[in-house]
Amino acid sequence: MSRMTLPSEGDPQSVSALYLSRLDHESLYSDAELLHAITETVERVGGRHRLAGRYAEALSEEAAAGGLRRGERRRWAHRMARELARGPVGTKRTERTERTARTRGTS
């Protein structure tokens, strides 16, 4: 039997943690708030070693429920993790702020 690769297997831990976090993906958060959410989520799920499994479960559950939210939230988690990796601390980030930056040509 061949093994299917789950979308979650290639996602960084920061993406997994943000996806599973209690943050609203349509609200504004500072980098510090995003980093705190990552730490809190990792602790809540039982550590980094359990994060990927819980993330895969959440994606599967959301897909089974017909989850439009899954795609939106996963894209948000990827954007926020990418921004955290490259941006200065202290910026408020959401999908809307990133879209505005792209429109203005500043991203």
C-alpha positions in Angstrom: 0.0 0.0 0.0 1.4 3.4 -0.9 1.4 6.1 1.6 -0.3 9.4 0.8 1.4 12.6 1.9 -0.8 14.8 4.0 -0.6 18.5 3.3 0.4 19.0 6.9 3.6 17.0 6.6 5.4 19.8 4.8 4.2 22.6 6.9 6.6 24.2 9.5 5.7 23.9 13.2 4.9 27.6 13.4 2.2 27.1 10.7 0.8 24.1 12.6 0.7 26.0 15.9 -0.9 29.1 14.4 -3.6 27.0 12.6 -4.4 25.2 15.9 -4.2 28.4 18.0 -7.1 30.2 19.5 -6.5 33.3 17.4 -9.1 34.6 15.1 -7.5 34.5 11.6 -9.4 37.7 10.6 -8.2 39.9 13.5 -5.0 41.9 14.0 -2.2 40.6 16.1 1.3 41.8 16.9 4.3 39.6 16.3 4.5 39.2 20.1 0.9 38.0 20.2 1.5 35.5 17.3 4.7 34.2 19.0 2.9 33.8 22.3 0.0 31.9 20.5 2.6 29.5 19.0 4.1 28.8 22.4 0.8 28.4 24.1 -0.5 26.1 21.4 2.5 23.9 21.5 2.1 23.5 25.3 -1.6 22.9 25.0 -1.3 20.0 22.5 1.4 18.3 24.6 4.7 19.5 23.0 6.3 19.8 19.6 6.4 16.1 19.1 2.6 16.0 19.2 2.0 19.1 17.2 2.2 17.6 13.7 -0.2 14.8 14.6 -2.8 17.1 16.1 -2.5 19.4 13.1 -3.1 16.5 10.6 -6.1 15.5 12.7 -7.5 19.0 12.7 -7.1 19.3 8.9 -8.7 15.9 8.3 -11.6 16.8 10.7 -12.2 20.1 8.9 -12.0 18.5 5.5 -14.6 15.9 6.5 -16.9 18.7 7.7 -16.6 20.4 4.3 -14.3 23.0 5.7 -13.9 26.2 3.8 -12.4 27.5 7.0 -9.5 25.1 6.7 -8.2 26.7 3.5 -8.6 30.2 4.7 -7.0 29.5 8.1 -4.2 27.4 6.7 -3.3 30.2 4.2 -3.4 32.7 7.1 -1.1 30.5 9.2 1.4 30.2 6.3 1.4 34.0 5.8 1.8 34.9 9.4 4.6 32.3 9.9 6.4 33.6 6.8 6.0 37.2 8.1 7.3 36.3 11.5 10.3 34.7 10.0 11.3 37.8 8.0 9.7 40.9 9.6 10.6 43.2 12.4 8.9 42.5 15.7 6.0 44.8 16.6 4.0 44.9 13.4 0.3 44.1 13.4 -0.5 41.4 10.8 -3.6 40.1 9.1 -4.6 39.1 5.7 -5.9 42.6 5.1 -2.7 44.3 6.0 -0.7 42.0 3.8 -3.1 42.5 0.9 -2.8 46.3 1.4 1.0 46.0 1.3 0.9 44.0 -1.9 -1.5 46.5 -3.5 0.9 49.3 -2.5 3.9 47.3 -3.7 5.5 47.3 -0.3 5.5 43.5 0.5 
